[in-house]
Amino acid sequence: MIVVSSCLAGLNVRYNGTHSLDHKIHKLIENKKAVTVCPELLGGFLTPREPAEIIGGNGEDVLEG
């Protein structure tokens, strides 16, 4: 079994309530060869939500607070 991102399977779970459908991934779901998971929803984020962006820095800056 393959685990794929829910938004790539066509589910409206992106931060702005949309999806990023990939037709090949959708076909895997239809053929029951993959299951969907949304890490953001599992982490407690809501849909829609404010975008998470790093402005004026990088990932190291975020980790350093």
C-alpha positions in Angstrom: 0.0 0.0 0.0 1.2 3.5 -0.9 0.5 6.6 1.3 -0.1 9.8 -0.6 -0.8 13.4 0.4 -4.6 14.0 0.5 -4.3 17.2 -1.5 -2.6 15.4 -4.3 -5.5 12.9 -4.4 -7.9 15.8 -5.0 -9.2 16.3 -1.4 -9.7 20.0 -0.4 -7.3 20.1 2.5 -4.7 22.7 1.5 -4.4 25.8 3.7 -6.8 27.7 1.4 -9.4 24.9 1.1 -8.3 23.7 -2.3 -6.4 20.7 -3.7 -3.4 20.0 -6.0 -4.9 17.0 -7.9 -2.5 14.7 -9.6 -4.4 12.4 -11.9 -1.9 9.6 -11.5 -2.3 9.7 -7.8 -6.0 9.9 -8.1 -5.9 6.8 -10.2 -4.0 4.9 -7.5 -6.7 5.8 -5.0 -9.4 4.6 -7.4 -7.6 1.3 -7.8 -7.2 0.9 -4.1 -3.4 0.9 -4.4 -2.9 4.0 -2.2 -4.4 5.7 0.9 -4.5 9.4 1.6 -3.0 11.1 4.6 -2.9 14.8 5.4 -0.1 15.6 7.9 -1.4 19.1 8.6 -4.9 17.8 9.6 -3.3 15.0 11.7 -1.3 17.8 13.4 -4.4 19.6 14.3 -4.4 22.4 11.7 -7.8 23.4 10.2 -8.9 23.9 6.6 -8.9 26.7 5.5 -6.2 28.3 7.6 -3.6 31.1 7.3 -0.7 30.1 5.1 2.6 29.2 6.9 5.3 31.2 5.3 8.8 32.1 6.3 9.4 35.8 5.4 12.8 37.4 5.8 14.6 34.3 7.0 15.0 30.5 6.5 14.3 27.3 8.3 17.2 27.7 10.6 15.9 31.1 11.7 12.6 29.4 12.6 14.2 26.7 14.7 16.3 29.3 16.5 13.1 31.2 17.4 
